Structures are given as C-alpha cells and as structure tokens.
C-alpha cells in the first residue's frame, strides 16, 4: 500500500532535516538538506543553464561515496557560496570525509536565478550567501516553512510567484517495514506550472490529501493549451531544483537511476521544461536504513514515486507561495494566470 507520509515532507524520511534562511530585503535565500549521518547521493542535470557545485563527485566512478548535506540557493552563481557556509558549519562539528586527522565536508549544491526580482542585490564585495548557508544549517529541523521561504523566497514560476515545496510517500517494503521517499523542490521555472487560462496545475492529478487546495479536473484533456510559447528570456535566468530522499539502501548508481526517473516529475509539473534558460537539477540522497527486497522492482517503484513526489512538491511550492512584487501568489485573491512564461 502506498500512502502519504505523516508530515507530507521530505523529512518523513527518518533523520532527514531541512533548514531555511532568507532575507526579505534581498528577496533571496538558501535551503539545506542534511541528515544525522553521511548519505549516499547522486545527481541528474537536465537544464541548459545549470549552476552547480561538487556534482562531479557524485559520479559512481569517483572516490567519495557519501555526502554530508545538499544545498539549494538563490543568487545565481553567487549563491553557490551558501555551500561554503554549510561546509564550515559541518566541519566545526567534525562531520565530513576523513582525510588523515582532518575532515572535508562534502556538500553538493545548485542554484536558481533570482537576481532580477526587485530585491536589494547591492551587496558590494561580500555576497550574503555564505552566512545564509550557516543560518540554514543551524535552523535545520523536521518541520520547516514552505512557499516563500529559503531558496524559494525569490522564486518565480511563469507569471506566478514560485516557491519551496515538499511531498512524501510511504510504501511497505521487506517484511512490511515501511520505506519512505520524499521530495523537496524549488520551483523557479521558465515555464508555467498551470494550464493556460486556468487555475489547474499541470500536476493536478497527482494531488494527495488536498495539498493543492483540492484541484478540479481540467475542462478538457489539455485544457485547450496554447501550443506556442514566447521564448524571449535571459539565458539561464530560471531553474527548478529538487532533492529526493529515501531511507532505502542504495548504491550511487541506483540513486542515479532514481534521479533520472525523478526528472520526469519536473516534466509532469511544468511546461515547457528543461529549456536552455533553466538549470533543472535533481539530487537523490539515501540514509540507507531500509533494505530492498527486490532491488530491480523496488528501484523502479522508488523512481516512480520519486517522480510523483517531485511533481507534487513543485506544484505545492507554487500553491504555498505568497505574492512578491509584480508576481501574485497562486492563492492571491483575484490572481489570474495566462499559463505562459513571463
């Protein structure tokens, strides 16, 4: 039986914590995902304009087989410095890859572009993202804010406010022991998360327990979509990021296959997707607490549920977000959407 986790958050995976730090004046922030111990990890990058750090280390052929945290941040390339803050925070606590008598925390990260959302980005020679990373790590917990929070504070999704979303599923594994999979997403896509001229999310059919306000089916199979799209935008000015977590025992290669499958969740939630203007990236992390009974079948099931959780998390990030500047929130009274990119 497949069911939603008790929190409907990525932190339904036991030991996984999420921390947000943001600045309303900056209109940007950072989010960290970490666990009580090292995690197996993999990544899949599909967008045409990615901004990432330490992703090559996640290749199965590379030496390091565990990571200590994953960081998602606003700020474009400046935001990669949030991982430096998280590294410092972890290193001060003796957590990281052991090299002799020292440790090197392994902290992959990826960023979204939010530099043109009207916030005060006049930070001079000291971008704020390292400090935001430290604050996010210090505040990591099983319960955390969604919508306009952390790396989702300055996100924009088409002509709506984007945001931070999360979702989870649980299914019965070996001898009935529950296996959990959850996703955390920052929705800042070039494309739209809703069908043209409607209030219906592309991911409407995946909604669980009213997490998207009780979606009504579209009036037609594709809600009479506008097949064209205006592709006038700054290069790499968008991006959707996701972290998928599970307690299943995974190798790096198995985690990589789940990351590939989870990318389909982005495609179910956004149109168009994986454009030259996006840096779409999915990380998969595993705490390794639950053995798999059928490695092939269970990996297929985990990948399927990871994709569904990713799509739900994206839509939920938009649903939960509050309006910002010229971009109304999905729930803003009177808000209308064309269902097209900005």
N, C-alpha and C positions, 0 to 999 in steps of 0.2 A: 504493500500500500504506500502511495506517495501522498505526503501531506506537507503543509506549510510548517516551518519551524515556529517555536513558541514566541520569538520576537519578530519573525519575518525580517531578519537582518543577517548579514554575513557573520555576525558574532554568535549566531546559533551554532556555529562550529566551535566546539568547546575550546577555550583557551585563546581564541582569536579576539583581538581588541582593535578598536578604531579610535583615532584621535583627530579632532578638527581644530584648526586655528585659522582665524581670518581677521581682516581689518576692513571695517565698513567704509572708511575714507579711501582706502586703497582699492576697494571693490575686487579683492582677490584673497586667496587663502591657500592652505595646504591641508592635506589629509594623509595620515599614516595608518597602515595596517600592519600590526605586529602580533606575535604570539608569545606564549610563555617560554618557548624554546625555538631553535632553528627549524626552518621549514623547507621541504623540497619545493622547487619552483621552476616554472617555465614561462615563456612569453611567446606571443604571436603578434606581429605588427602588420597591419593591412593598409593603413592610411598612407597617402602620398607625401605627407609633410610631417613625419614624426619628430618628436623631441624626447630623447630617452637617455638613460644612464645605466651602465652595468648590465645591459641586456645581453651582450655577447657572452658574459659569464654563465648565462643560463643554458647555453648550448650543451647537450648531453656529452659532447666530446671534451668539454672544458673541466678543469680541476675541481672547482668549487661545486659541491653538490647540495648546499643548503644556503638559505638566505635568512637574514635576521629581521627584515622589515621590507615593505614596499611603500613607496611614497608617490602620491598623486598631487600635483600642484598646479596652480595658476601661474601667470607670469611669463609664459613662453620660456625661452632658454634661461632667463633669469631664475625661473622657478626651480630649475634643476638643483640649485643651491640648497633647497629645503632638505634634500637627502644628506647634505653635509652636516646640517644641524642634527638630524636623526642619528647619523653615524657618531657624532660626538656624544650624544646622549647615551647611546648603546655602549660605546667604548668606555665611558666613565663607569659603567656598570659591569665591565668585564665580559661583555657579550660580543661575539664575533668569531671569525675564522682564526683558529690558533696558529700562530707562526712563531715558533720558539717560545719565549716567555712573554709574548705580546699577543694582542688580538686585533683583527681588522674586521669591523662590522661590514657585512655585505648587504647593501641597500639599493636594489634596483629602483628606478623611478621613471616617471613620464609626466609630461606637462600638457596643459591646454593653453591656448592663446586667449588672453582676456585683457590685452593691453589697451584696447580701444573702446572700452565700455564706459568711459567717462570718469573713472576713479583717478585719484591723485597718484600718478606714477613718477612724480618728480623726486626720486629718492637719491639723486646725486650718485656718489661713488659707493654707496652701501645699500644694495638691494635688501629688502626685508625678509627674504625667503628662508635664510638660514635660521633666523630667530623664530619664524613661523613653524619651521620643522621641529625645533626644540619644544615649542609650546604644544604642538600637536602630539608629540611623543609623551610629554608629561601628562597630558589630559586623556590618554588612551583608556577606553573603558568598553564594556559590553553594550552600554546604552549610549547613543550619540544622536545628534541632530541630523535631519535630512533636509533636502531642498537647498535653500540659500545658506549653506554652511560649508566650512572648509574650502576645499578646492572647487566646490560648486557655487561659492558666493558670487563670483563674477561671470558665471557661465551663461550663455545664451543659446537657445535651441530654435533655429529658424527665426520666426518673428515672435517667439515666446521666450520668457526667462527660462534658462536651463537650471540644472542643479545637481545635487548629490542624492542618489537613490540607492536602495538596497532591497534584497529579497532573498528568500531561502526555501529549500525543500528538504524533507527527510524521507528516507525510504528504508525498508527492512533489509539488512544485509545478512551476513553469516549467522546462523542460529537465531535469527530475529533481532540481532543487535542493530540499532539504528545507525545509518550512515547519513551524514549531513553534507549538503552542498549549498553554498550561498554566494551571492554576488554583490559587489559594491561598484557603482558606476558614477562617473562624472559626465553628464550629458551637456555637451557644448558643440553640437554638430553643425556643419554647414547645411545639412538637410533638415527636414521637418519631422517631428515625432507624431504629428496628427495628419489625418486625411484631409485633403483640400476642401475648404469651405465647411468643415465640420468640427465638432468637439471630440471626435473619436480618435483615440490613439491608434497608430498602426498596430501596436501590441495589444489591442483591446481584448482579444480572445484569450489571452494568457492570464488575465487578471484573476487574483485569488483574494477571497475574503474582503472584497470591497476596497482594496488598496489603491485603486484608481478612481474612487468615487462612485463605483457602480456603472461601468461602461455599457452603453446600449449598442447593439449591433449596428453596423453601418446600413444606410438605406439601400445600398446595392453592394455587390461583392467587392468592388473597389471604390465605392462612394464617388463614382464618376470623376476619377482623378484627372488633374491637368497633367498630361504626359510630358509636357515641356518643362523646363526649369531655367531660370536666369542664372547663368554661371559667371556672373561678374563679382569677383571677390578677391581679396588679397591672398596671396599664396600662403598656405599653412596658417590661416587665421582662425582655425576652428579646432576640432578634435573631440572624440569620445573615448574615454578611458574606462577600463573595468579591471577589477580584481575578483577572481573566483577563488573561493576557499573550500576545502573539504577536509574531513578527518580520515578519509580513505588512505591506505598505504599506496603511494605512487612512486614510480621512478621518474626521473626527469623527462624521459621520452614519453611516458604515459601522460604526464602532466602537459607535455607539449601537444599531444593529440587532443586533450580536452580543451586546451586554449584555442586550437584551430576550430573545433566544433562550437565553442562559445562565441566566436566571431559571428556565427550565424545569428546569434541573438541581437547583435547590433543591426544586422540587416533586417531583422523582423520588426525592429522598433523605429527605424529611421529610413527616410527616402529623400534624396539619394544618399548613398553610404560609401565609405572608403574612397572618397574623391581625392583629387590632387590637393585639395585645400584642407584635408583632415589628416590627423596623425593617429588614427584609430589603433589602439594597443590594448591587448588583453593579457594580464598576468594570471597564472594559476599557482596557488600555494597549497601545500598539504601538510597537516600536522602529523599524519601517519599513525593515528590512534586506532583505526579500524581496518582489519584485514579484508581483502576482497575474496569472495568465494569463487567467482568466475571472472578471472582477470580480463578476458576479452568482452564478455557480455556486460560486466559491471562498468568497464571503461566506456562502452557505448552508452549505457544508461546515464553515467555521470556526465558525459559530454552533452547528451540531450537535455538533461536537467540544468546543466550549466548555461546552455544557450537560452533556455526559457527564463532562468533567473536573471540573466544579463538583460534580456529584453524587458522584463518586468522592472528591474532596477532603473533602467534608463527612463522608462515612462514614469515611474514613481518619482524620480528626481525632478522631472518637469512638473508633475502634479503637485508636489510638495513645495515648490519654489515660490517665493514671494516676488512681486514685481520689482524691477530695478530700472530707474531712468525711463528710457523710451520703450522698454520691454515689459509688457504686462505678464503677471503670473497666470498660469492656466486657470486658477480659481478666482482671479481678479474680477469683480462684478463688471459685467459689460464687455469683458475682453473678447476680442474676435481674432481669429487667425485665418490667414489665407491658405495655410498648409504649404507654403512655399518657403524657400530660403530667403534670408534677409537680403 
